[in-house]
Amino acid sequence: MSRRRGPRLPLRPLDAALAVPLFAYVLLFTVAPVLDTLRLSLTAPRQGGGFPTLASYRAILASDVFRAAVGNTVGVAGLSLALQLGLGLGVALALHARFPLRGLVRTVVLVPLGVPTIVAGALMLLLFSRSGYLNTIWLSLAERVGVFPAPASWPVAGGWRTLLVLAIADTWKVLPVVTLLLLAGLEAIPPAVHEAADVDGATGWRRFLRVTAPLLLPWVTMALVLRAIDAFRIFELALVLAGRVEPVLGTYIWSRYGPPTHDAPTAAAAAVVLFVLILAFIGVYLRVAAPRTEPAG
């Protein structure tokens, strides 16, 4: 059975000329850097090692720091996604309801988007550091009951506590994006659907689970995939909050590329691994979330 193809639009010279800047931008600032990073990753870490070689990849795979960075990146992404989807859905449902000053509340929710990432990291230090607000409140409450615990600095404590701080910081910074995506999905559901559900007796949680959640699933999937891709690239927050205590792929690449190491091939190999992880999530999106249609005929 032959596929039916739609009519082809003629390519006009003006359309081609307007598309040239876009193709040039993508070629110079996306394709060329990716190809050059791939070339650099196939170069030996030391001079005179030749090309091509997998020495850089063998070097990072043998590194305990790199393996820890991969695990921490996946861990932070998982914690961030759980917090962002849970809180984002709750905030979106609250903002979808009608109440006084709803427009003002929606504006306030967007405030973290305008805060620079470095500033967001500094704010988290004010909360979770040894002399931060949370420790001050906790010690004050503990002293009232006769307990005198030692103050702890979660960002540099290592392990799950540091990863949790990174996830909370990332969630606070990007929660408005997830909320806007889910709110757009809620606004796109026709009111007639909820009216029909009310007539059928589906109210409260039953209506949410059986009507709202299935219709909201495309937006949930979009938020999940987009945030998962971006979570792998976490760098500034991890650098400010965790430093070298709990490395992620972003800080590992920076530590290999910058002083005193100046090991560009190894950093490029780690960047390629990060790029492959991101492509894997894009592949999951295209396979699971993208709609598929059968050709008519």
C-alpha positions, 0 to 999 in steps of 0.5 A, spaced: 500 500 500 503 506 497 503 512 502 499 518 500 503 524 500 501 531 501 502 537 496 509 539 496 510 547 497 514 551 492 521 553 495 521 560 494 528 564 494 526 569 500 524 563 504 531 560 503 534 566 504 530 567 511 532 560 513 540 561 512 541 565 518 537 559 522 541 554 519 548 558 520 546 559 527 545 551 528 551 549 524 556 554 528 553 554 535 550 547 536 553 542 530 560 544 530 561 544 537 558 537 538 563 534 533 569 538 535 568 535 542 567 528 539 573 529 536 577 532 542 574 526 546 577 521 541 584 524 543 589 521 548 589 525 554 597 526 554 600 529 548 603 525 543 598 519 544 595 519 537 588 520 534 583 516 534 583 513 541 579 511 546 584 512 552 580 518 554 574 514 555 578 508 559 581 514 563 574 516 566 571 509 566 577 507 571 575 514 575 571 513 582 570 520 581 567 519 575 562 513 577 560 517 583 558 523 578 554 519 574 550 516 580 550 523 583 547 526 577 542 520 576 540 521 583 539 528 583 535 528 577 530 523 580 529 527 587 528 533 583 523 530 578 519 527 584 519 533 588 518 538 582 512 533 579 509 533 586 509 540 588 508 542 581 502 538 580 499 541 587 501 548 585 498 548 578 491 545 581 491 550 586 492 556 581 487 553 577 481 554 582 478 560 582 480 565 588 481 572 590 487 575 587 489 569 583 493 573 578 497 576 583 498 569 586 500 566 579 505 572 578 508 571 585 509 564 583 513 566 577 518 570 582 524 564 582 524 564 575 527 571 575 533 569 580 540 568 578 542 561 579 548 563 583 543 567 587 539 561 588 545 557 591 546 562 596 539 562 598 540 555 599 546 556 603 542 561 608 537 555 609 542 549 610 549 551 612 551 550 619 549 557 621 543 557 617 536 558 618 534 551 619 539 549 624 538 555 628 530 553 628 532 546 630 537 548 635 532 552 638 527 547 639 532 542 641 534 546 647 527 547 649 526 540 650 533 539 653 537 536 647 543 539 645 545 536 638 551 538 634 549 543 628 550 540 621 551 543 614 547 539 609 550 541 603 557 539 605 555 533 609 556 528 603 551 522 601 544 523 600 543 529 605 547 533 600 544 530 594 537 532 597 539 539 598 541 540 591 534 537 589 531 542 593 535 548 590 533 545 583 526 544 585 525 551 588 529 554 582 525 551 576 518 549 580 515 555 576 516 552 569 513 545 571 507 549 574 506 553 568 506 546 563 501 543 568 497 549 569 497 549 561 494 542 561 489 543 566 486 550 562 486 545 556 481 540 559 474 542 556 469 544 562 464 540 558 469 534 560 468 535 568 461 537 567 460 530 564 464 527 570 459 530 575 453 528 571 456 521 572 457 522 579 465 522 579 467 527 584 473 529 588 479 524 587 475 519 583 474 525 578 481 527 578 484 520 577 479 517 572 478 524 568 483 529 569 489 525 570 489 521 563 487 528 560 493 531 563 498 525 562 501 529 555 503 535 559 506 531 565 510 527 560 512 533 557 514 536 564 518 530 566 522 529 560 524 536 559 526 537 566 530 530 566 534 533 560 535 539 564 537 536 570 542 532 567 546 539 566 546 541 573 552 545 574 552 552 578 547 549 584 552 543 585 558 548 584 556 553 589 552 548 594 556 541 594 563 543 591 567 537 590 564 534 596 559 530 591 561 531 584 556 531 578 557 530 571 557 538 570 562 539 576 566 533 574 567 536 567 569 543 569 574 540 574 577 536 568 577 542 563 579 547 568 586 549 572 590 545 575 588 539 571 587 542 564 585 535 561 581 537 555 580 530 552 578 527 558 573 533 560 570 532 552 569 524 553 565 526 560 561 531 556 560 526 550 557 521 556 553 526 558 550 528 551 549 521 550 545 520 557 541 526 554 540 523 548 537 517 551 532 521 555 530 524 548 529 518 545 524 515 551 520 522 549 520 520 542 518 513 543 513 514 549 510 521 549 510 523 542 504 521 538 504 516 532 499 516 527 498 511 521 497 514 514 491 514 511 490 509 505 
